[in-house]
């Protein structure tokens, strides 16, 4: 019988064309929904719709495609929370076969207020090999089951003002989906040298104009030096963070452990190097942590092929949690629509738990609070005594606590759960193997806790590339306080640039928000020397009559801090000694400031 079927399939595909038509519908409402369609034709080819996506095409809900006659496999999917549907048909020459693909949600999470989004996707990343427009990007996101997508620089829009971006995004948004824009900022190489990366970030919930009506896009891009921008005045990431916060946004450090070797140079005064250390690493993160933290979240998941970088990022996150920093985990796809095959939004995504519906402000607040989980496919939630991810459970003495974990397999066709884990303070304490290719899992059990602890839940799909991580529930005594920001103990000398004679005058401690400086404290000094204590993120200005004032940054102008930052390797990011080193260096900052006379 099998031989007969194979013969019929071969005979049907001997030549000629057929048409496969379909409708992807919501299984509950019956209404068409955007979906990703993968049609594998009898000749082994996959029907493609756009060069930025090689795995099929995006459909608004209805499609009809001409394919070679013969055995044809149609898979319709819609991201993580919809169960993919597959049909196999042997099509005869000239035949038109129609299908309906009902897509149902795997979990109840949408009804419970969870929304899926991706904060790190580029319309124009830099390659500019493919041009996409806002409707296509929105369709791709909706077809992947995203409730919102933030689209970063650059954009196929001129001029790309905040107002123009708002209008373009609103035109392709609707009740079930929001397209918004953001920035991969800071994205900062010291003087444009890719070996000296201070770190990359992304923003959420940020307004487009400052309080003074300045264009926040332009200002944030000006604060970062990109590849080869060797002449740009250096600015630390934390001054961009301060600007983002002033705009109502949050900022995440992305791919904090990513680096590689590659060919680079030939511009910006840099020679060509065949084997250059190229870093996307968050080298400034240790300083920003002990100085604040000045950032809000950290990406622990990037696309699955970045296995080593993801493992390093998770280890870094655990280290920060162990030392009392309530820093939520995030993840992002780094989709690049202008690169062939790069238009894959939501391949890594964040689910945020919102109250009152979807808005960019609500998402930013949920990210900041850690009411979220990150995933490359599966879904997971964690509760301890009714408290969920991001919540703090007061702990007074010994307590018996009830843990509840729910998990669901990814929406991809044939997906199943493999393992569910509970992790306490970075150590695995409970593990559950999920039998029989099940797609849902729930467990409840008791634990006893006597000391401060943080708990996360994690689950895996068919292999370790399919993973979901729920942010911590924190168990803390009532008097617990996170580590205070480190202060800089500064000893400064002020001299005449030509003679070296000591000068007398005044000093100001400045707080920089972007490019704007605000004095926070002032004082006087004499005989060319003074000591003071200031925030680690401060700039120090000195003023002497008849001399041009000068400003110095604690971070940028005290060489040991900067040199330690640039010397960091990925493995050092995950050792607490690195963070203690920055605290130690801040305890003895020496600044030598030589002034020249003001022009008259």
C-alpha positions as CSV (number, residue, x, y, z in Angstrom):
1,X,0.0,0.0,0.0
2,X,2.8,2.4,0.9
3,X,4.4,1.8,-2.5
4,X,1.2,2.6,-4.3
5,X,0.9,5.9,-2.4
6,X,4.5,6.8,-3.3
7,X,3.8,6.0,-6.9
8,X,0.6,8.1,-6.9
9,X,2.5,11.0,-5.4
10,X,5.3,10.8,-7.9
11,X,2.8,10.5,-10.8
12,X,0.9,13.6,-9.6
13,X,4.1,15.6,-9.4
14,X,5.5,14.6,-12.7
15,X,4.8,18.1,-14.1
16,X,2.5,21.0,-14.0
17,X,1.2,23.3,-11.2
18,X,-1.4,23.3,-8.6
19,X,-2.8,25.9,-6.2
20,X,-2.9,25.7,-2.4
21,X,-5.2,28.2,-0.7
22,X,-5.9,28.6,3.0
23,X,-7.3,30.6,5.8
24,X,-5.6,31.0,9.2
25,X,-8.3,31.6,11.8
26,X,-8.6,32.1,15.5
27,X,-10.0,28.8,16.8
28,X,-12.2,30.7,19.3
29,X,-13.7,33.4,17.1
30,X,-13.3,32.0,13.6
31,X,-11.9,35.3,12.4
32,X,-8.8,35.4,10.1
33,X,-5.6,36.1,12.0
34,X,-2.1,36.9,10.7
35,X,0.2,33.8,10.6
36,X,3.4,32.5,9.3
37,X,2.9,30.0,6.4
38,X,5.5,27.4,5.5
39,X,4.7,25.5,2.3
40,X,7.1,22.8,1.4
41,X,6.5,21.8,-2.2
42,X,6.9,18.4,-3.8
43,X,10.3,19.5,-5.2
44,X,11.6,20.3,-1.7
45,X,11.4,24.0,-2.1
46,X,9.8,26.4,0.4
47,X,7.5,29.1,-0.9
48,X,9.0,32.4,0.1
49,X,7.4,35.8,0.2
50,X,10.1,38.3,1.2
51,X,13.9,38.1,1.2
52,X,14.1,39.1,4.9
53,X,12.4,35.8,5.8
54,X,13.5,32.5,4.4
55,X,11.2,30.1,6.3
56,X,8.0,30.8,4.3
57,X,5.9,33.9,4.1
58,X,3.7,36.1,6.3
59,X,0.0,36.1,5.7
60,X,-2.7,38.5,6.9
61,X,-4.9,35.4,7.3
62,X,-5.8,34.3,3.8
63,X,-3.4,33.1,1.1
64,X,-3.2,31.3,-2.3
65,X,0.0,30.1,-3.7
66,X,1.0,28.2,-6.9
67,X,3.2,25.2,-6.3
68,X,4.4,22.2,-8.2
69,X,1.9,19.3,-8.2
70,X,2.6,16.5,-5.9
71,X,3.0,16.0,-2.2
72,X,2.8,19.3,-0.4
73,X,3.2,20.1,3.3
74,X,1.6,23.2,4.7
75,X,2.5,24.4,8.2
76,X,0.7,27.4,9.8
77,X,2.1,28.9,13.0
78,X,1.7,32.0,15.1
79,X,4.5,32.3,17.6
80,X,4.9,30.8,21.0
81,X,1.3,30.7,22.4
82,X,-0.6,29.4,19.4
83,X,-0.4,25.7,18.5
84,X,0.9,25.3,14.9
85,X,-1.2,23.3,12.4
86,X,0.1,21.1,9.6
87,X,-1.7,19.6,6.6
88,X,-0.2,17.2,4.0
89,X,-1.8,16.9,0.6
90,X,-1.0,15.2,-2.7
91,X,-2.0,17.8,-5.3
92,X,-2.8,17.0,-8.9
93,X,-1.9,19.2,-11.9
94,X,-4.4,22.0,-12.2
95,X,-6.0,21.3,-8.9
96,X,-6.9,24.1,-6.4
97,X,-7.0,22.7,-2.8
98,X,-8.5,24.9,0.0
99,X,-7.8,24.5,3.7
100,X,-8.8,26.2,7.0
101,X,-6.2,26.3,9.7
102,X,-7.7,26.9,13.2
103,X,-5.1,28.3,15.6
104,X,-5.8,27.9,19.3
105,X,-3.9,29.3,22.2
106,X,-1.8,26.9,24.1
107,X,-2.2,28.6,27.5
108,X,-4.6,31.0,29.4
109,X,-1.9,33.6,29.8
110,X,-3.4,36.2,27.4
111,X,-6.6,36.1,29.5
112,X,-4.5,36.6,32.6
113,X,-2.9,39.8,31.4
114,X,0.3,38.6,29.8
115,X,1.5,40.3,26.6
116,X,4.3,39.2,24.3
117,X,6.8,41.7,22.9
118,X,10.2,42.1,21.4
119,X,12.3,45.3,22.2
120,X,15.3,44.7,20.0
121,X,14.6,44.7,16.3
122,X,16.0,46.8,13.5
123,X,14.3,48.1,10.4
124,X,17.7,49.2,9.1
125,X,20.6,47.7,11.0
126,X,23.3,48.9,8.7
127,X,23.5,46.3,5.9
128,X,20.7,48.0,3.9
129,X,20.5,45.0,1.6
130,X,16.7,44.9,1.8
131,X,14.2,47.7,2.1
132,X,11.1,47.0,4.3
133,X,8.2,49.3,5.2
134,X,6.2,49.7,8.3
135,X,3.2,47.6,7.1
136,X,5.5,44.6,6.4
137,X,7.3,44.8,9.7
138,X,3.9,45.0,11.6
139,X,2.6,42.0,9.6
140,X,5.7,40.0,10.4
141,X,5.3,40.7,14.1
142,X,1.6,39.9,14.2
143,X,2.3,36.7,12.2
144,X,4.7,35.7,15.0
145,X,2.0,36.2,17.6
146,X,3.6,39.4,19.2
147,X,1.3,41.8,20.9
148,X,3.8,44.6,20.4
149,X,7.1,45.2,18.7
150,X,9.6,48.0,19.2
151,X,11.4,48.9,16.1
152,X,14.9,50.5,16.5
153,X,17.2,52.5,14.3
154,X,17.4,53.2,11.6
155,X,14.0,53.6,9.8
156,X,12.9,53.9,6.2
157,X,11.4,57.3,7.0
158,X,12.6,60.8,6.2
159,X,12.8,62.7,8.4
160,X,12.8,60.2,11.3
161,X,11.5,62.5,14.0
162,X,9.7,61.2,17.0
163,X,6.4,62.6,15.7
164,X,6.8,61.0,12.2
165,X,7.7,57.7,13.8
166,X,4.6,57.9,16.1
167,X,2.4,58.5,13.0
168,X,4.0,55.6,11.0
169,X,3.6,53.2,13.9
170,X,0.0,54.2,14.7
171,X,-1.1,53.6,11.1
172,X,-0.2,49.9,11.3
173,X,-1.3,49.3,14.9
174,X,-4.7,48.2,16.0
175,X,-6.7,46.8,19.0
176,X,-4.7,43.5,18.9
177,X,-1.2,44.8,18.2
178,X,1.0,47.8,18.8
179,X,4.0,48.8,16.7
180,X,6.2,51.3,18.5
181,X,9.7,52.6,18.0
182,X,12.7,52.7,20.3
183,X,16.5,52.9,20.2
184,X,19.3,50.4,20.5
185,X,20.9,52.9,22.9
186,X,23.4,53.4,24.2
187,X,25.3,51.5,21.5
188,X,28.7,52.7,22.5
189,X,32.3,52.0,21.3
190,X,34.9,54.2,22.9
191,X,36.2,56.5,20.1
192,X,34.6,54.1,17.5
193,X,37.0,51.2,18.4
194,X,35.0,47.9,18.4
195,X,37.5,46.4,20.8
196,X,36.5,49.0,23.4
197,X,32.8,48.5,23.6
198,X,31.2,50.0,26.7
199,X,28.0,48.1,25.9
200,X,24.8,48.0,24.0
201,X,21.3,48.7,25.3
202,X,17.7,49.0,24.3
203,X,14.9,51.2,25.6
204,X,11.2,50.8,26.4
205,X,8.5,53.4,27.1
206,X,10.7,56.4,26.3
207,X,9.2,59.7,25.2
208,X,10.5,61.2,22.0
209,X,11.1,64.8,23.3
210,X,13.0,66.0,26.3
211,X,11.5,68.5,28.8
212,X,13.2,71.2,26.7
213,X,11.6,69.8,23.5
214,X,14.9,68.4,22.1
215,X,14.8,65.4,19.8
216,X,15.6,62.5,22.1
217,X,16.6,60.3,19.1
218,X,19.2,62.7,18.0
219,X,20.6,63.3,21.4
220,X,20.9,59.6,22.4
221,X,22.5,58.7,19.1
222,X,25.0,61.6,19.6
223,X,25.9,60.2,23.0
224,X,27.2,56.9,21.5
225,X,30.1,56.4,19.3
226,X,29.4,53.8,16.7
227,X,31.9,51.9,14.5
228,X,34.8,54.1,13.3
229,X,33.4,57.3,15.0
230,X,36.9,58.1,16.3
231,X,36.4,61.8,16.5
232,X,33.2,61.7,18.6
233,X,33.6,62.9,22.2
234,X,33.3,59.9,24.5
235,X,30.3,59.7,26.8
236,X,29.7,56.9,29.3
237,X,26.6,54.8,29.1
238,X,25.2,55.9,32.4
239,X,24.7,59.5,31.1
240,X,22.5,58.0,28.4
241,X,20.7,55.9,31.0
242,X,19.9,59.0,33.0
243,X,18.5,60.7,29.9
244,X,16.3,57.6,29.1
245,X,15.0,57.6,32.7
246,X,14.2,61.4,32.4
247,X,12.1,60.5,29.4
248,X,10.1,58.0,31.4
249,X,11.8,54.9,29.8
250,X,13.7,51.9,31.0
251,X,17.0,50.6,29.6
252,X,18.3,47.1,29.3
253,X,21.9,45.9,28.7
254,X,21.7,43.6,25.7
255,X,23.9,40.6,24.8
256,X,26.2,41.5,27.7
257,X,28.7,38.7,27.0
258,X,28.9,38.7,23.1
259,X,32.2,39.0,21.4
260,X,34.1,37.4,18.4
261,X,37.2,37.7,16.2
262,X,36.8,39.2,12.7
263,X,38.2,41.5,10.1
264,X,37.8,45.2,10.9
265,X,39.4,48.6,10.1
266,X,40.2,50.8,7.2
267,X,38.1,53.8,8.3
268,X,38.2,56.4,11.1
269,X,42.0,56.3,11.2
270,X,42.0,52.6,12.2
271,X,44.2,50.2,10.2
272,X,42.7,47.1,8.7
273,X,43.2,44.1,11.0
274,X,42.5,40.6,9.8
275,X,41.8,39.2,13.3
276,X,40.3,42.0,15.4
277,X,38.8,41.4,18.8
278,X,35.2,42.7,18.2
279,X,33.1,43.2,21.3
280,X,29.4,43.8,21.9
281,X,30.2,43.1,25.6
282,X,28.7,45.2,28.4
283,X,32.1,46.2,29.7
284,X,30.7,49.2,31.6
285,X,28.1,47.1,33.4
286,X,30.2,46.4,36.5
287,X,30.8,50.1,37.0
288,X,27.2,50.9,36.3
289,X,26.1,48.3,38.8
290,X,28.1,49.5,41.8
291,X,27.5,53.1,40.9
292,X,23.7,52.6,40.8
293,X,22.6,50.4,39.2
294,X,22.1,53.0,36.4
295,X,20.2,50.5,34.2
296,X,17.0,48.5,34.7
297,X,17.3,45.0,33.2
298,X,19.7,42.6,31.6
299,X,19.2,40.4,28.6
300,X,19.9,36.7,29.5
301,X,18.5,35.3,26.3
302,X,19.5,36.1,22.7
303,X,18.9,33.8,19.7
304,X,19.6,30.1,20.6
305,X,22.7,29.9,18.5
306,X,24.4,32.2,20.9
307,X,24.7,29.4,23.4
308,X,27.9,30.4,25.2
309,X,27.0,34.1,25.4
310,X,23.6,33.2,26.8
311,X,25.1,30.9,29.4
312,X,27.5,33.7,30.4
313,X,24.7,36.2,30.6
314,X,22.6,33.9,32.9
315,X,25.6,33.4,35.2
316,X,26.1,37.2,35.3
317,X,22.5,37.7,36.2
318,X,22.6,35.1,39.0
319,X,25.7,36.8,40.4
320,X,23.9,40.2,40.5
321,X,20.8,38.6,42.2
322,X,23.0,36.8,44.7
323,X,24.5,40.1,45.8
324,X,21.2,41.8,46.4
325,X,20.4,43.6,43.1
326,X,16.8,43.1,42.0
327,X,17.7,43.3,38.3
328,X,15.1,41.5,36.1
329,X,16.0,39.3,33.2
330,X,14.9,40.2,29.7
331,X,15.6,38.8,26.2
332,X,15.4,40.0,22.7
333,X,15.8,38.8,19.1
334,X,18.1,41.4,17.5
335,X,16.1,40.9,14.3
336,X,17.5,42.7,11.3
337,X,15.0,43.3,8.5
338,X,17.5,44.7,6.1
339,X,19.6,41.5,6.1
340,X,18.5,38.3,4.1
341,X,16.8,36.0,6.5
342,X,17.2,38.4,9.4
343,X,13.5,39.5,9.7
344,X,12.7,37.2,12.6
345,X,11.0,39.3,15.3
346,X,10.0,37.4,18.5
347,X,12.5,34.6,18.1
348,X,13.3,35.6,21.6
349,X,10.6,37.5,23.4
350,X,9.5,38.9,26.8
351,X,6.1,38.3,28.3
352,X,5.0,41.1,30.6
353,X,2.1,40.9,33.1
354,X,0.1,44.1,32.8
355,X,-2.8,45.6,34.6
356,X,-5.3,47.7,32.7
357,X,-4.3,46.6,29.2
358,X,-1.5,47.2,26.8
359,X,0.5,50.5,26.6
360,X,4.2,51.2,26.2
361,X,4.2,52.9,29.7
362,X,2.6,49.8,31.3
363,X,5.2,47.5,29.6
364,X,8.1,49.7,30.8
365,X,6.8,49.6,34.4
366,X,6.3,45.8,34.2
367,X,9.8,45.3,32.9
368,X,11.3,47.5,35.6
369,X,9.4,45.6,38.2
370,X,10.3,42.1,36.8
371,X,6.7,41.1,36.2
372,X,7.8,39.1,33.2
373,X,9.4,36.0,31.8
374,X,11.7,35.5,28.8
375,X,11.5,32.7,26.2
376,X,12.7,31.2,23.0
377,X,9.5,29.1,22.7
378,X,8.0,27.6,25.9
379,X,5.9,29.5,28.4
380,X,6.2,29.5,32.2
381,X,4.9,31.2,35.4
382,X,6.0,31.0,39.0
383,X,4.0,31.7,42.1
384,X,5.2,31.4,45.8
385,X,2.4,31.9,48.3
386,X,0.4,33.7,45.7
387,X,3.2,36.1,44.8
388,X,4.5,36.1,41.2
389,X,7.6,37.1,39.4
390,X,8.8,40.5,40.5
391,X,7.1,40.4,43.8
392,X,8.8,40.6,47.2
393,X,7.6,38.2,49.9
394,X,8.4,39.4,53.4
395,X,10.3,36.8,55.4
396,X,10.3,36.8,59.2
397,X,11.8,33.6,60.7
398,X,11.0,30.2,59.3
399,X,8.2,29.9,56.9
400,X,6.5,27.1,55.0
401,X,5.7,28.3,51.5
402,X,3.6,26.9,48.7
403,X,5.2,26.9,45.2
404,X,3.2,26.6,42.0
405,X,4.8,26.3,38.6
406,X,2.9,26.2,35.3
407,X,4.6,25.5,31.9
408,X,3.5,25.0,28.3
409,X,5.4,23.8,25.3
410,X,6.3,26.1,22.4
411,X,3.7,26.7,19.7
412,X,5.9,25.1,17.0
413,X,4.5,22.0,15.3
414,X,5.1,18.9,17.4
415,X,6.7,20.8,20.3
416,X,6.7,19.2,23.8
417,X,8.0,19.9,27.2
418,X,11.1,18.1,28.5
419,X,12.0,19.5,31.9
420,X,10.8,22.0,34.5
421,X,13.1,23.4,37.2
422,X,13.0,25.5,40.3
423,X,16.2,27.4,41.1
424,X,17.1,29.0,44.5
425,X,19.9,31.5,44.7
426,X,21.4,30.1,41.5
427,X,21.3,26.4,42.5
428,X,18.8,23.8,41.2
429,X,16.6,22.6,44.0
430,X,13.8,20.8,42.2
431,X,13.7,19.2,38.7
432,X,10.7,17.6,37.0
433,X,11.0,15.5,33.9
434,X,7.9,15.8,31.8
435,X,6.9,12.4,30.4
436,X,5.1,11.3,27.2
437,X,5.7,14.3,25.0
438,X,3.2,16.4,27.1
439,X,2.6,20.0,26.2
440,X,1.4,21.2,29.6
441,X,2.7,20.8,33.1
442,X,1.7,22.0,36.5
443,X,3.0,21.3,39.9
444,X,2.5,22.5,43.4
445,X,4.6,21.7,46.4
446,X,5.9,23.1,49.7
447,X,9.3,24.5,50.7
448,X,10.7,25.8,53.9
449,X,12.7,29.0,53.9
450,X,14.5,30.8,56.8
451,X,16.9,33.2,55.0
452,X,16.8,35.8,52.2
453,X,16.5,34.0,48.9
454,X,15.4,34.5,45.3
455,X,13.6,31.8,43.3
456,X,13.2,31.5,39.6
457,X,11.5,28.8,37.4
458,X,12.9,27.5,34.2
459,X,11.6,25.0,31.6
460,X,13.0,23.4,28.4
461,X,11.4,22.1,25.3
462,X,12.6,19.3,23.0
463,X,16.2,20.6,23.4
464,X,18.0,23.2,25.4
465,X,17.6,25.8,22.7
466,X,13.9,26.0,23.7
467,X,13.9,27.6,27.1
468,X,11.7,29.9,29.2
469,X,12.9,31.7,32.4
470,X,10.5,33.3,34.9
471,X,11.8,36.3,36.8
472,X,12.4,36.0,40.5
473,X,10.1,36.0,43.5
474,X,12.2,37.6,46.2
475,X,12.0,36.3,49.8
476,X,13.5,39.1,52.0
477,X,13.5,40.1,55.7
478,X,11.7,43.4,56.4
479,X,14.9,45.2,57.0
480,X,16.7,44.1,53.8
481,X,18.1,46.9,51.6
482,X,19.8,46.5,48.2
483,X,23.5,47.5,48.0
484,X,23.9,51.3,48.2
485,X,25.5,53.1,45.2
486,X,29.2,53.4,45.6
487,X,30.6,56.9,46.1
488,X,33.8,58.3,44.6
489,X,36.4,59.6,47.1
490,X,38.1,62.2,45.0
491,X,41.4,64.0,45.6
492,X,42.0,66.7,43.0
493,X,44.9,69.0,42.2
494,X,44.4,72.2,40.2
495,X,47.3,74.0,38.6
496,X,48.2,76.6,36.0
497,X,48.8,74.7,32.7
498,X,52.0,76.6,31.9
499,X,53.7,77.3,35.2
500,X,52.3,74.4,37.3
501,X,51.6,76.8,40.1
502,X,48.7,75.7,42.4
503,X,45.4,77.7,42.0
504,X,42.5,78.6,44.2
505,X,38.8,78.7,43.2
506,X,35.6,76.7,43.4
507,X,34.4,73.3,42.5
508,X,31.0,71.9,41.4
509,X,29.7,68.4,41.4
510,X,27.6,68.0,38.3
511,X,25.0,65.4,37.4
512,X,24.7,64.8,33.7
513,X,21.4,63.8,32.1
514,X,22.4,63.3,28.5
515,X,24.3,66.4,27.6
516,X,22.7,68.6,30.2
517,X,24.6,69.4,33.4
518,X,23.0,70.2,36.7
519,X,25.1,71.3,39.7
520,X,24.3,69.3,42.8
521,X,26.9,70.6,45.2
522,X,29.5,73.4,45.2
523,X,32.5,74.4,47.4
524,X,35.7,76.4,47.4
525,X,39.3,75.3,47.4
526,X,42.7,76.9,47.9
527,X,46.4,76.1,47.3
528,X,45.5,73.9,44.3
529,X,44.1,70.9,46.2
530,X,40.8,69.6,47.6
531,X,39.1,66.4,48.6
532,X,35.4,65.5,48.3
533,X,33.0,62.7,48.1
534,X,30.7,62.5,45.0
535,X,28.5,60.1,43.1
536,X,30.5,57.7,41.0
537,X,28.6,59.0,37.9
538,X,29.5,62.6,38.6
539,X,31.4,65.1,36.6
540,X,33.5,67.6,38.4
541,X,33.9,71.2,37.3
542,X,36.5,73.6,38.6
543,X,36.3,77.4,38.3
544,X,39.2,79.8,38.9
545,X,39.0,83.6,38.2
546,X,40.7,84.5,34.9
547,X,40.9,80.8,33.8
548,X,38.7,78.8,31.5
549,X,36.7,76.4,33.6
550,X,37.3,72.7,33.2
551,X,35.1,69.6,33.7
552,X,36.3,66.1,34.4
553,X,34.4,62.8,34.6
554,X,35.1,60.4,37.5
555,X,34.7,57.4,35.1
556,X,36.3,58.8,31.9
557,X,39.2,60.8,33.3
558,X,40.5,58.6,36.1
559,X,42.6,56.2,34.0
560,X,42.5,53.2,36.3
561,X,38.7,53.0,36.0
562,X,38.7,53.3,32.2
563,X,41.6,50.9,31.7
564,X,40.0,48.3,34.0
565,X,36.8,48.5,32.0
566,X,38.5,48.0,28.6
567,X,40.6,45.1,29.9
568,X,37.6,43.1,31.0
569,X,37.0,39.7,29.3
570,X,33.6,37.9,29.3
571,X,34.7,35.5,32.0
572,X,35.5,38.4,34.4
573,X,32.0,39.8,34.1
574,X,30.8,36.8,36.0
575,X,33.2,37.1,39.0
576,X,32.3,39.3,41.9
577,X,36.0,40.3,42.3
578,X,35.5,42.5,39.2
579,X,32.7,44.5,40.9
580,X,34.7,44.8,44.1
581,X,37.6,46.1,42.0
582,X,35.5,49.0,40.8
583,X,34.4,49.8,44.4
584,X,38.1,49.8,45.4
585,X,39.1,52.1,42.6
586,X,36.3,54.5,43.4
587,X,37.7,54.7,47.0
588,X,40.8,56.6,45.7
589,X,40.1,58.7,42.6
590,X,42.9,61.1,41.7
591,X,42.3,63.9,39.2
592,X,45.0,66.3,38.0
593,X,43.4,69.4,36.4
594,X,45.5,71.9,34.6
595,X,43.8,75.2,33.6
596,X,44.7,77.6,30.9
597,X,44.0,81.3,31.1
598,X,40.7,82.5,29.6
599,X,40.9,84.5,26.4
600,X,40.1,88.1,26.8
